[in-house]
């Protein structure tokens, strides 16, 4: 189903390579700070953004983004 969600977006060399849904902007920014502190920022950049995405809930009840809809 298509939803508007907050997502932590991972870009590598300017290309969107990964995404993770977050409950709200505060959770997203907290996770962003953690990965930026622990990761290699030369190649990877992170952004918190409200996006339109195809979302599914797995068998454990965890929400996952299947695809981000680029407008």
mmCIF file of the N, C-alpha and C atoms, coordinates in Angstrom:
data_MODEL
# 
_entry.id   MODEL 
# 
loop_
_atom_site.group_PDB 
_atom_site.id 
_atom_site.type_symbol 
_atom_site.label_atom_id 
_atom_site.label_alt_id 
_atom_site.label_comp_id 
_atom_site.label_asym_id 
_atom_site.label_entity_id 
_atom_site.label_seq_id 
_atom_site.pdbx_PDB_ins_code 
_atom_site.Cartn_x 
_atom_site.Cartn_y 
_atom_site.Cartn_z 
_atom_site.occupancy 
_atom_site.B_iso_or_equiv 
_atom_site.pdbx_formal_charge 
_atom_site.auth_seq_id 
_atom_site.auth_comp_id 
_atom_site.auth_asym_id 
_atom_site.auth_atom_id 
_atom_site.pdbx_PDB_model_num 
ATOM 1   N N  . UNK A 1 1  ? 0.835  -1.169  0.000  1.00 0.00 ? 1  UNK A N  1 
ATOM 2   C CA . UNK A 1 1  ? 0.000  0.000   0.000  1.00 0.00 ? 1  UNK A CA 1 
ATOM 3   C C  . UNK A 1 1  ? 0.885  1.238   0.000  1.00 0.00 ? 1  UNK A C  1 
ATOM 4   N N  . UNK A 1 2  ? 0.450  2.277   -0.655 1.00 0.00 ? 2  UNK A N  1 
ATOM 5   C CA . UNK A 1 2  ? 1.212  3.521   -0.746 1.00 0.00 ? 2  UNK A CA 1 
ATOM 6   C C  . UNK A 1 2  ? 0.874  4.389   0.462  1.00 0.00 ? 2  UNK A C  1 
ATOM 7   N N  . UNK A 1 3  ? 1.920  4.852   1.154  1.00 0.00 ? 3  UNK A N  1 
ATOM 8   C CA . UNK A 1 3  ? 1.770  5.711   2.326  1.00 0.00 ? 3  UNK A CA 1 
ATOM 9   C C  . UNK A 1 3  ? 2.784  6.835   2.262  1.00 0.00 ? 3  UNK A C  1 
ATOM 10  N N  . UNK A 1 4  ? 2.503  7.894   3.001  1.00 0.00 ? 4  UNK A N  1 
ATOM 11  C CA . UNK A 1 4  ? 3.496  8.942   3.218  1.00 0.00 ? 4  UNK A CA 1 
ATOM 12  C C  . UNK A 1 4  ? 4.112  8.654   4.579  1.00 0.00 ? 4  UNK A C  1 
ATOM 13  N N  . UNK A 1 5  ? 5.431  8.434   4.603  1.00 0.00 ? 5  UNK A N  1 
ATOM 14  C CA . UNK A 1 5  ? 6.137  8.058   5.831  1.00 0.00 ? 5  UNK A CA 1 
ATOM 15  C C  . UNK A 1 5  ? 7.427  8.865   5.952  1.00 0.00 ? 5  UNK A C  1 
ATOM 16  N N  . UNK A 1 6  ? 7.913  8.982   7.189  1.00 0.00 ? 6  UNK A N  1 
ATOM 17  C CA . UNK A 1 6  ? 9.259  9.509   7.388  1.00 0.00 ? 6  UNK A CA 1 
ATOM 18  C C  . UNK A 1 6  ? 10.223 8.377   7.111  1.00 0.00 ? 6  UNK A C  1 
ATOM 19  N N  . UNK A 1 7  ? 11.293 8.683   6.392  1.00 0.00 ? 7  UNK A N  1 
ATOM 20  C CA . UNK A 1 7  ? 12.267 7.650   6.052  1.00 0.00 ? 7  UNK A CA 1 
ATOM 21  C C  . UNK A 1 7  ? 13.678 8.196   6.182  1.00 0.00 ? 7  UNK A C  1 
ATOM 22  N N  . UNK A 1 8  ? 14.572 7.314   6.600  1.00 0.00 ? 8  UNK A N  1 
ATOM 23  C CA . UNK A 1 8  ? 15.997 7.605   6.579  1.00 0.00 ? 8  UNK A CA 1 
ATOM 24  C C  . UNK A 1 8  ? 16.510 7.091   5.247  1.00 0.00 ? 8  UNK A C  1 
ATOM 25  N N  . UNK A 1 9  ? 16.987 8.009   4.405  1.00 0.00 ? 9  UNK A N  1 
ATOM 26  C CA . UNK A 1 9  ? 17.426 7.672   3.054  1.00 0.00 ? 9  UNK A CA 1 
ATOM 27  C C  . UNK A 1 9  ? 18.945 7.642   3.001  1.00 0.00 ? 9  UNK A C  1 
ATOM 28  N N  . UNK A 1 10 ? 19.499 6.603   2.379  1.00 0.00 ? 10 UNK A N  1 
ATOM 29  C CA . UNK A 1 10 ? 20.941 6.471   2.230  1.00 0.00 ? 10 UNK A CA 1 
ATOM 30  C C  . UNK A 1 10 ? 21.307 6.691   0.769  1.00 0.00 ? 10 UNK A C  1 
ATOM 31  N N  . UNK A 1 11 ? 22.189 7.642   0.533  1.00 0.00 ? 11 UNK A N  1 
ATOM 32  C CA . UNK A 1 11 ? 22.686 7.935   -0.811 1.00 0.00 ? 11 UNK A CA 1 
ATOM 33  C C  . UNK A 1 11 ? 24.163 7.563   -0.884 1.00 0.00 ? 11 UNK A C  1 
ATOM 34  N N  . UNK A 1 12 ? 24.539 6.875   -1.945 1.00 0.00 ? 12 UNK A N  1 
ATOM 35  C CA . UNK A 1 12 ? 25.946 6.567   -2.194 1.00 0.00 ? 12 UNK A CA 1 
ATOM 36  C C  . UNK A 1 12 ? 26.306 7.174   -3.539 1.00 0.00 ? 12 UNK A C  1 
ATOM 37  N N  . UNK A 1 13 ? 27.300 8.046   -3.520 1.00 0.00 ? 13 UNK A N  1 
ATOM 38  C CA . UNK A 1 13 ? 27.716 8.757   -4.732 1.00 0.00 ? 13 UNK A CA 1 
ATOM 39  C C  . UNK A 1 13 ? 26.537 9.459   -5.403 1.00 0.00 ? 13 UNK A C  1 
ATOM 40  N N  . UNK A 1 14 ? 25.639 10.027  -4.599 1.00 0.00 ? 14 UNK A N  1 
ATOM 41  C CA . UNK A 1 14 ? 24.511 10.784  -5.120 1.00 0.00 ? 14 UNK A CA 1 
ATOM 42  C C  . UNK A 1 14 ? 23.309 9.972   -5.553 1.00 0.00 ? 14 UNK A C  1 
ATOM 43  N N  . UNK A 1 15 ? 23.375 8.644   -5.469 1.00 0.00 ? 15 UNK A N  1 
ATOM 44  C CA . UNK A 1 15 ? 22.279 7.780   -5.909 1.00 0.00 ? 15 UNK A CA 1 
ATOM 45  C C  . UNK A 1 15 ? 21.599 7.147   -4.691 1.00 0.00 ? 15 UNK A C  1 
ATOM 46  N N  . UNK A 1 16 ? 20.264 7.160   -4.672 1.00 0.00 ? 16 UNK A N  1 
ATOM 47  C CA . UNK A 1 16 ? 19.513 6.547   -3.581 1.00 0.00 ? 16 UNK A CA 1 
ATOM 48  C C  . UNK A 1 16 ? 19.750 5.048   -3.582 1.00 0.00 ? 16 UNK A C  1 
ATOM 49  N N  . UNK A 1 17 ? 20.318 4.529   -2.493 1.00 0.00 ? 17 UNK A N  1 
ATOM 50  C CA . UNK A 1 17 ? 20.669 3.109   -2.409 1.00 0.00 ? 17 UNK A CA 1 
ATOM 51  C C  . UNK A 1 17 ? 19.916 2.354   -1.321 1.00 0.00 ? 17 UNK A C  1 
ATOM 52  N N  . UNK A 1 18 ? 19.351 3.065   -0.341 1.00 0.00 ? 18 UNK A N  1 
ATOM 53  C CA . UNK A 1 18 ? 18.654 2.368   0.733  1.00 0.00 ? 18 UNK A CA 1 
ATOM 54  C C  . UNK A 1 18 ? 17.724 3.298   1.478  1.00 0.00 ? 18 UNK A C  1 
ATOM 55  N N  . UNK A 1 19 ? 16.775 2.712   2.201  1.00 0.00 ? 19 UNK A N  1 
ATOM 56  C CA . UNK A 1 19 ? 15.797 3.495   2.938  1.00 0.00 ? 19 UNK A CA 1 
ATOM 57  C C  . UNK A 1 19 ? 15.225 2.663   4.071  1.00 0.00 ? 19 UNK A C  1 
ATOM 58  N N  . UNK A 1 20 ? 14.820 3.363   5.124  1.00 0.00 ? 20 UNK A N  1 
ATOM 59  C CA . UNK A 1 20 ? 14.258 2.707   6.297  1.00 0.00 ? 20 UNK A CA 1 
ATOM 60  C C  . UNK A 1 20 ? 13.155 3.593   6.865  1.00 0.00 ? 20 UNK A C  1 
ATOM 61  N N  . UNK A 1 21 ? 11.947 3.047   7.065  1.00 0.00 ? 21 UNK A N  1 
ATOM 62  C CA . UNK A 1 21 ? 10.865 3.865   7.610  1.00 0.00 ? 21 UNK A CA 1 
ATOM 63  C C  . UNK A 1 21 ? 11.102 4.162   9.090  1.00 0.00 ? 21 UNK A C  1 
ATOM 64  N N  . UNK A 1 22 ? 10.691 5.325   9.526  1.00 0.00 ? 22 UNK A N  1 
ATOM 65  C CA . UNK A 1 22 ? 10.808 5.735   10.923 1.00 0.00 ? 22 UNK A CA 1 
ATOM 66  C C  . UNK A 1 22 ? 9.451  6.223   11.404 1.00 0.00 ? 22 UNK A C  1 
ATOM 67  N N  . UNK A 1 23 ? 9.214  6.131   12.711 1.00 0.00 ? 23 UNK A N  1 
ATOM 68  C CA . UNK A 1 23 ? 7.923  6.500   13.287 1.00 0.00 ? 23 UNK A CA 1 
ATOM 69  C C  . UNK A 1 23 ? 7.651  7.997   13.171 1.00 0.00 ? 23 UNK A C  1 
ATOM 70  N N  . UNK A 1 24 ? 8.708  8.801   13.310 1.00 0.00 ? 24 UNK A N  1 
ATOM 71  C CA . UNK A 1 24 ? 8.552  10.251  13.241 1.00 0.00 ? 24 UNK A CA 1 
ATOM 72  C C  . UNK A 1 24 ? 9.898  10.884  12.925 1.00 0.00 ? 24 UNK A C  1 
ATOM 73  N N  . UNK A 1 25 ? 9.903  12.194  12.765 1.00 0.00 ? 25 UNK A N  1 
ATOM 74  C CA . UNK A 1 25 ? 11.136 12.879  12.377 1.00 0.00 ? 25 UNK A CA 1 
ATOM 75  C C  . UNK A 1 25 ? 12.191 12.791  13.478 1.00 0.00 ? 25 UNK A C  1 
ATOM 76  N N  . UNK A 1 26 ? 11.789 12.799  14.746 1.00 0.00 ? 26 UNK A N  1 
ATOM 77  C CA . UNK A 1 26 ? 12.760 12.701  15.844 1.00 0.00 ? 26 UNK A CA 1 
ATOM 78  C C  . UNK A 1 26 ? 13.498 11.364  15.804 1.00 0.00 ? 26 UNK A C  1 
ATOM 79  N N  . UNK A 1 27 ? 12.773 10.267  15.587 1.00 0.00 ? 27 UNK A N  1 
ATOM 80  C CA . UNK A 1 27 ? 13.412 8.950   15.480 1.00 0.00 ? 27 UNK A CA 1 
ATOM 81  C C  . UNK A 1 27 ? 14.364 8.905   14.291 1.00 0.00 ? 27 UNK A C  1 
ATOM 82  N N  . UNK A 1 28 ? 13.955 9.518   13.199 1.00 0.00 ? 28 UNK A N  1 
ATOM 83  C CA . UNK A 1 28 ? 14.782 9.533   11.997 1.00 0.00 ? 28 UNK A CA 1 
ATOM 84  C C  . UNK A 1 28 ? 16.086 10.290  12.246 1.00 0.00 ? 28 UNK A C  1 
ATOM 85  N N  . UNK A 1 29 ? 15.988 11.468  12.847 1.00 0.00 ? 29 UNK A N  1 
ATOM 86  C CA . UNK A 1 29 ? 17.187 12.267  13.106 1.00 0.00 ? 29 UNK A CA 1 
ATOM 87  C C  . UNK A 1 29 ? 18.120 11.583  14.102 1.00 0.00 ? 29 UNK A C  1 
ATOM 88  N N  . UNK A 1 30 ? 17.549 10.898  15.091 1.00 0.00 ? 30 UNK A N  1 
ATOM 89  C CA . UNK A 1 30 ? 18.367 10.155  16.054 1.00 0.00 ? 30 UNK A CA 1 
ATOM 90  C C  . UNK A 1 30 ? 19.160 9.053   15.357 1.00 0.00 ? 30 UNK A C  1 
ATOM 91  N N  . UNK A 1 31 ? 18.501 8.296   14.493 1.00 0.00 ? 31 UNK A N  1 
ATOM 92  C CA . UNK A 1 31 ? 19.185 7.223   13.761 1.00 0.00 ? 31 UNK A CA 1 
ATOM 93  C C  . UNK A 1 31 ? 20.219 7.798   12.795 1.00 0.00 ? 31 UNK A C  1 
ATOM 94  N N  . UNK A 1 32 ? 19.893 8.921   12.168 1.00 0.00 ? 32 UNK A N  1 
ATOM 95  C CA . UNK A 1 32 ? 20.824 9.572   11.239 1.00 0.00 ? 32 UNK A CA 1 
ATOM 96  C C  . UNK A 1 32 ? 22.110 9.973   11.962 1.00 0.00 ? 32 UNK A C  1 
ATOM 97  N N  . UNK A 1 33 ? 21.979 10.561  13.154 1.00 0.00 ? 33 UNK A N  1 
ATOM 98  C CA . UNK A 1 33 ? 23.164 10.946  13.930 1.00 0.00 ? 33 UNK A CA 1 
ATOM 99  C C  . UNK A 1 33 ? 24.028 9.735   14.250 1.00 0.00 ? 33 UNK A C  1 
ATOM 100 N N  . UNK A 1 34 ? 23.391 8.622   14.607 1.00 0.00 ? 34 UNK A N  1 
ATOM 101 C CA . UNK A 1 34 ? 24.138 7.402   14.945 1.00 0.00 ? 34 UNK A CA 1 
ATOM 102 C C  . UNK A 1 34 ? 24.918 6.870   13.749 1.00 0.00 ? 34 UNK A C  1 
ATOM 103 N N  . UNK A 1 35 ? 24.282 6.762   12.591 1.00 0.00 ? 35 UNK A N  1 
ATOM 104 C CA . UNK A 1 35 ? 24.975 6.191   11.433 1.00 0.00 ? 35 UNK A CA 1 
ATOM 105 C C  . UNK A 1 35 ? 26.043 7.134   10.895 1.00 0.00 ? 35 UNK A C  1 
ATOM 106 N N  . UNK A 1 36 ? 25.810 8.439   10.986 1.00 0.00 ? 36 UNK A N  1 
ATOM 107 C CA . UNK A 1 36 ? 26.833 9.382   10.532 1.00 0.00 ? 36 UNK A CA 1 
ATOM 108 C C  . UNK A 1 36 ? 28.052 9.349   11.444 1.00 0.00 ? 36 UNK A C  1 
ATOM 109 N N  . UNK A 1 37 ? 27.823 9.178   12.725 1.00 0.00 ? 37 UNK A N  1 
ATOM 110 C CA . UNK A 1 37 ? 28.920 9.112   13.690 1.00 0.00 ? 37 UNK A CA 1 
ATOM 111 C C  . UNK A 1 37 ? 29.741 7.843   13.497 1.00 0.00 ? 37 UNK A C  1 
ATOM 112 N N  . UNK A 1 38 ? 29.081 6.727   13.179 1.00 0.00 ? 38 UNK A N  1 
ATOM 113 C CA . UNK A 1 38 ? 29.751 5.428   13.077 1.00 0.00 ? 38 UNK A CA 1 
ATOM 114 C C  . UNK A 1 38 ? 30.205 5.070   11.671 1.00 0.00 ? 38 UNK A C  1 
ATOM 115 N N  . UNK A 1 39 ? 29.743 5.793   10.648 1.00 0.00 ? 39 UNK A N  1 
ATOM 116 C CA . UNK A 1 39 ? 29.987 5.369   9.268  1.00 0.00 ? 39 UNK A CA 1 
ATOM 117 C C  . UNK A 1 39 ? 31.035 6.183   8.541  1.00 0.00 ? 39 UNK A C  1 
ATOM 118 N N  . UNK A 1 40 ? 31.181 5.861   7.271  1.00 0.00 ? 40 UNK A N  1 
ATOM 119 C CA . UNK A 1 40 ? 32.113 6.539   6.378  1.00 0.00 ? 40 UNK A CA 1 
ATOM 120 C C  . UNK A 1 40 ? 31.339 7.593   5.594  1.00 0.00 ? 40 UNK A C  1 
ATOM 121 N N  . UNK A 1 41 ? 31.528 8.853   5.931  1.00 0.00 ? 41 UNK A N  1 
ATOM 122 C CA . UNK A 1 41 ? 30.755 9.920   5.290  1.00 0.00 ? 41 UNK A CA 1 
ATOM 123 C C  . UNK A 1 41 ? 31.357 10.391  3.969  1.00 0.00 ? 41 UNK A C  1 
ATOM 124 N N  . UNK A 1 42 ? 32.497 9.843   3.563  1.00 0.00 ? 42 UNK A N  1 
ATOM 125 C CA . UNK A 1 42 ? 33.104 10.261  2.300  1.00 0.00 ? 42 UNK A CA 1 
ATOM 126 C C  . UNK A 1 42 ? 32.283 9.802   1.099  1.00 0.00 ? 42 UNK A C  1 
ATOM 127 N N  . UNK A 1 43 ? 31.666 8.639   1.203  1.00 0.00 ? 43 UNK A N  1 
ATOM 128 C CA . UNK A 1 43 ? 30.929 8.058   0.083  1.00 0.00 ? 43 UNK A CA 1 
ATOM 129 C C  . UNK A 1 43 ? 29.424 8.089   0.330  1.00 0.00 ? 43 UNK A C  1 
ATOM 130 N N  . UNK A 1 44 ? 29.027 7.939   1.577  1.00 0.00 ? 44 UNK A N  1 
ATOM 131 C CA . UNK A 1 44 ? 27.621 7.787   1.943  1.00 0.00 ? 44 UNK A CA 1 
ATOM 132 C C  . UNK A 1 44 ? 27.091 9.060   2.590  1.00 0.00 ? 44 UNK A C  1 
ATOM 133 N N  . UNK A 1 45 ? 25.879 9.468   2.180  1.00 0.00 ? 45 UNK A N  1 
ATOM 134 C CA . UNK A 1 45 ? 25.196 10.569  2.854  1.00 0.00 ? 45 UNK A CA 1 
ATOM 135 C C  . UNK A 1 45 ? 23.805 10.097  3.262  1.00 0.00 ? 45 UNK A C  1 
ATOM 136 N N  . UNK A 1 46 ? 23.304 10.680  4.331  1.00 0.00 ? 46 UNK A N  1 
ATOM 137 C CA . UNK A 1 46 ? 22.027 10.280  4.912  1.00 0.00 ? 46 UNK A CA 1 
ATOM 138 C C  . UNK A 1 46 ? 21.100 11.482  4.977  1.00 0.00 ? 46 UNK A C  1 
ATOM 139 N N  . UNK A 1 47 ? 19.799 11.246  4.737  1.00 0.00 ? 47 UNK A N  1 
ATOM 140 C CA . UNK A 1 47 ? 18.800 12.305  4.773  1.00 0.00 ? 47 UNK A CA 1 
ATOM 141 C C  . UNK A 1 47 ? 17.521 11.775  5.405  1.00 0.00 ? 47 UNK A C  1 
ATOM 142 N N  . UNK A 1 48 ? 16.916 12.588  6.271  1.00 0.00 ? 48 UNK A N  1 
ATOM 143 C CA . UNK A 1 48 ? 15.586 12.280  6.792  1.00 0.00 ? 48 UNK A CA 1 
ATOM 144 C C  . UNK A 1 48 ? 14.589 13.071  5.958  1.00 0.00 ? 48 UNK A C  1 
ATOM 145 N N  . UNK A 1 49 ? 13.577 12.375  5.488  1.00 0.00 ? 49 UNK A N  1 
ATOM 146 C CA . UNK A 1 49 ? 12.630 13.028  4.591  1.00 0.00 ? 49 UNK A CA 1 
ATOM 147 C C  . UNK A 1 49 ? 11.274 12.337  4.675  1.00 0.00 ? 49 UNK A C  1 
ATOM 148 N N  . UNK A 1 50 ? 10.215 13.115  4.502  1.00 0.00 ? 50 UNK A N  1 
ATOM 149 C CA . UNK A 1 50 ? 8.877  12.549  4.383  1.00 0.00 ? 50 UNK A CA 1 
ATOM 150 C C  . UNK A 1 50 ? 8.701  12.162  2.918  1.00 0.00 ? 50 UNK A C  1 
ATOM 151 N N  . UNK A 1 51 ? 8.455  10.875  2.664  1.00 0.00 ? 51 UNK A N  1 
ATOM 152 C CA . UNK A 1 51 ? 8.381  10.377  1.289  1.00 0.00 ? 51 UNK A CA 1 
ATOM 153 C C  . UNK A 1 51 ? 7.092  9.591   1.067  1.00 0.00 ? 51 UNK A C  1 
ATOM 154 N N  . UNK A 1 52 ? 6.702  9.517   -0.201 1.00 0.00 ? 52 UNK A N  1 
ATOM 155 C CA . UNK A 1 52 ? 5.608  8.636   -0.603 1.00 0.00 ? 52 UNK A CA 1 
ATOM 156 C C  . UNK A 1 52 ? 6.254  7.313   -0.985 1.00 0.00 ? 52 UNK A C  1 
ATOM 157 N N  . UNK A 1 53 ? 5.803  6.214   -0.370 1.00 0.00 ? 53 UNK A N  1 
ATOM 158 C CA . UNK A 1 53 ? 6.461  4.929   -0.585 1.00 0.00 ? 53 UNK A CA 1 
ATOM 159 C C  . UNK A 1 53 ? 5.456  3.788   -0.565 1.00 0.00 ? 53 UNK A C  1 
ATOM 160 N N  . UNK A 1 54 ? 5.837  2.704   -1.236 1.00 0.00 ? 54 UNK A N  1 
ATOM 161 C CA . UNK A 1 54 ? 5.081  1.460   -1.133 1.00 0.00 ? 54 UNK A CA 1 
ATOM 162 C C  . UNK A 1 54 ? 5.583  0.770   0.128  1.00 0.00 ? 54 UNK A C  1 
ATOM 163 N N  . UNK A 1 55 ? 4.666  0.549   1.068  1.00 0.00 ? 55 UNK A N  1 
ATOM 164 C CA . UNK A 1 55 ? 5.014  0.016   2.379  1.00 0.00 ? 55 UNK A CA 1 
ATOM 165 C C  . UNK A 1 55 ? 4.325  -1.318  2.581  1.00 0.00 ? 55 UNK A C  1 
ATOM 166 N N  . UNK A 1 56 ? 5.037  -2.248  3.216  1.00 0.00 ? 56 UNK A N  1 
ATOM 167 C CA . UNK A 1 56 ? 4.432  -3.528  3.584  1.00 0.00 ? 56 UNK A CA 1 
ATOM 168 C C  . UNK A 1 56 ? 4.788  -3.827  5.034  1.00 0.00 ? 56 UNK A C  1 
ATOM 169 N N  . UNK A 1 57 ? 3.966  -4.643  5.665  1.00 0.00 ? 57 UNK A N  1 
ATOM 170 C CA . UNK A 1 57 ? 4.222  -5.078  7.033  1.00 0.00 ? 57 UNK A CA 1 
ATOM 171 C C  . UNK A 1 57 ? 4.598  -6.546  6.970  1.00 0.00 ? 57 UNK A C  1 
ATOM 172 N N  . UNK A 1 58 ? 5.764  -6.890  7.548  1.00 0.00 ? 58 UNK A N  1 
ATOM 173 C CA . UNK A 1 58 ? 6.213  -8.282  7.482  1.00 0.00 ? 58 UNK A CA 1 
ATOM 174 C C  . UNK A 1 58 ? 5.483  -9.138  8.515  1.00 0.00 ? 58 UNK A C  1 
ATOM 175 N N  . UNK A 1 59 ? 5.805  -10.415 8.571  1.00 0.00 ? 59 UNK A N  1 
ATOM 176 C CA . UNK A 1 59 ? 5.090  -11.352 9.447  1.00 0.00 ? 59 UNK A CA 1 
ATOM 177 C C  . UNK A 1 59 ? 5.293  -11.055 10.926 1.00 0.00 ? 59 UNK A C  1 
ATOM 178 N N  . UNK A 1 60 ? 6.298  -10.234 11.247 1.00 0.00 ? 60 UNK A N  1 
ATOM 179 C CA . UNK A 1 60 ? 6.561  -9.856  12.635 1.00 0.00 ? 60 UNK A CA 1 
ATOM 180 C C  . UNK A 1 60 ? 5.918  -8.520  12.998 1.00 0.00 ? 60 UNK A C  1 
ATOM 181 N N  . UNK A 1 61 ? 5.192  -7.939  12.054 1.00 0.00 ? 61 UNK A N  1 
ATOM 182 C CA . UNK A 1 61 ? 4.523  -6.669  12.283 1.00 0.00 ? 61 UNK A CA 1 
ATOM 183 C C  . UNK A 1 61 ? 5.408  -5.452  12.084 1.00 0.00 ? 61 UNK A C  1 
ATOM 184 N N  . UNK A 1 62 ? 6.573  -5.643  11.462 1.00 0.00 ? 62 UNK A N  1 
ATOM 185 C CA . UNK A 1 62 ? 7.512  -4.547  11.220 1.00 0.00 ? 62 UNK A CA 1 
ATOM 186 C C  . UNK A 1 62 ? 7.225  -3.929  9.854  1.00 0.00 ? 62 UNK A C  1 
ATOM 187 N N  . UNK A 1 63 ? 7.089  -2.603  9.832  1.00 0.00 ? 63 UNK A N  1 
ATOM 188 C CA . UNK A 1 63 ? 6.817  -1.882  8.592  1.00 0.00 ? 63 UNK A CA 1 
ATOM 189 C C  . UNK A 1 63 ? 8.108  -1.770  7.782  1.00 0.00 ? 63 UNK A C  1 
ATOM 190 N N  . UNK A 1 64 ? 8.037  -2.081  6.486  1.00 0.00 ? 64 UNK A N  1 
ATOM 191 C CA . UNK A 1 64 ? 9.195  -2.011  5.592  1.00 0.00 ? 64 UNK A CA 1 
ATOM 192 C C  . UNK A 1 64 ? 8.808  -1.259  4.318  1.00 0.00 ? 64 UNK A C  1 
ATOM 193 N N  . UNK A 1 65 ? 9.761  -0.508  3.799  1.00 0.00 ? 65 UNK A N  1 
ATOM 194 C CA . UNK A 1 65 ? 9.551  0.189   2.535  1.00 0.00 ? 65 UNK A CA 1 
ATOM 195 C C  . UNK A 1 65 ? 10.013 -0.721  1.410  1.00 0.00 ? 65 UNK A C  1 
ATOM 196 N N  . UNK A 1 66 ? 9.110  -1.008  0.479  1.00 0.00 ? 66 UNK A N  1 
ATOM 197 C CA . UNK A 1 66 ? 9.479  -1.793  -0.709 1.00 0.00 ? 66 UNK A CA 1 
ATOM 198 C C  . UNK A 1 66 ? 10.072 -0.891  -1.775 1.00 0.00 ? 66 UNK A C  1 
ATOM 199 N N  . UNK A 1 67 ? 9.493  0.306   -1.915 1.00 0.00 ? 67 UNK A N  1 
ATOM 200 C CA . UNK A 1 67 ? 9.947  1.215   -2.972 1.00 0.00 ? 67 UNK A CA 1 
ATOM 201 C C  . UNK A 1 67 ? 9.572  2.646   -2.614 1.00 0.00 ? 67 UNK A C  1 
ATOM 202 N N  . UNK A 1 68 ? 10.497 3.566   -2.827 1.00 0.00 ? 68 UNK A N  1 
ATOM 203 C CA . UNK A 1 68 ? 10.227 4.989   -2.655 1.00 0.00 ? 68 UNK A CA 1 
ATOM 204 C C  . UNK A 1 68 ? 9.766  5.535   -3.994 1.00 0.00 ? 68 UNK A C  1 
ATOM 205 N N  . UNK A 1 69 ? 8.644  6.229   -3.979 1.00 0.00 ? 69 UNK A N  1 
ATOM 206 C CA . UNK A 1 69 ? 8.103  6.836   -5.198 1.00 0.00 ? 69 UNK A CA 1 
ATOM 207 C C  . UNK A 1 69 ? 8.750  8.197   -5.386 1.00 0.00 ? 69 UNK A C  1 
ATOM 208 N N  . UNK A 1 70 ? 9.542  8.350   -6.426 1.00 0.00 ? 70 UNK A N  1 
ATOM 209 C CA . UNK A 1 70 ? 10.195 9.619   -6.738 1.00 0.00 ? 70 UNK A CA 1 
ATOM 210 C C  . UNK A 1 70 ? 9.226  10.460  -7.555 1.00 0.00 ? 70 UNK A C  1 
ATOM 211 N N  . UNK A 1 71 ? 8.900  11.650  -7.067 1.00 0.00 ? 71 UNK A N  1 
ATOM 212 C CA . UNK A 1 71 ? 7.989  12.551  -7.806 1.00 0.00 ? 71 UNK A CA 1 
ATOM 213 C C  . UNK A 1 71 ? 8.764  13.503  -8.663 1.00 0.00 ? 71 UNK A C  1 
# 
